[in-house]
Amino acid sequence: MVLLDLGSDWVTPSWLPLALAVLLLAVIGFLYWSMRRNLNKISVPPRAPSPPSSPPTPPTPTH
């Protein structure tokens, strides 16, 4: 029976895995390009310098 033969060229053409791999690479490339373009639009203001911290206080003894 040709319909039950899942390895035949009628069900899975030999070029289908290659076409799917190329399609996935194209989608990943497009998403990378789109994300890179949008991430370049984000501007983060520089951080203000923090004041020096006070020296640590010694722990108080507990009984």
C-alpha positions, -999 to 999 in steps of 0.1 A, spaced: 0 0 0 14 34 -10 -7 53 15 8 36 46 44 38 34 55 69 54 91 68 40 81 71 4 86 103 -16 49 108 -19 46 116 18 80 132 26 98 146 -4 136 144 -1 139 182 -3 114 189 25 140 188 54 163 211 36 135 235 28 124 235 64 159 242 76 163 271 52 129 285 62 138 283 99 172 300 93 154 327 74 129 333 102 157 333 129 177 357 107 147 381 103 140 380 140 176 387 149 177 416 124 144 431 137 155 427 174 189 443 167 173 473 150 149 478 179 175 473 206 196 500 190 168 525 196 169 521 234 190 547 251 199 542 288 209 573 307 242 571 325 241 561 362 247 589 387 277 582 410 267 568 443 279 585 475 305 567 495 290 544 521 297 549 557 320 524 575 302 493 588 292 495 625 303 466 647 276 442 657 261 446 691 266 417 715 235 398 724 232 377 756 
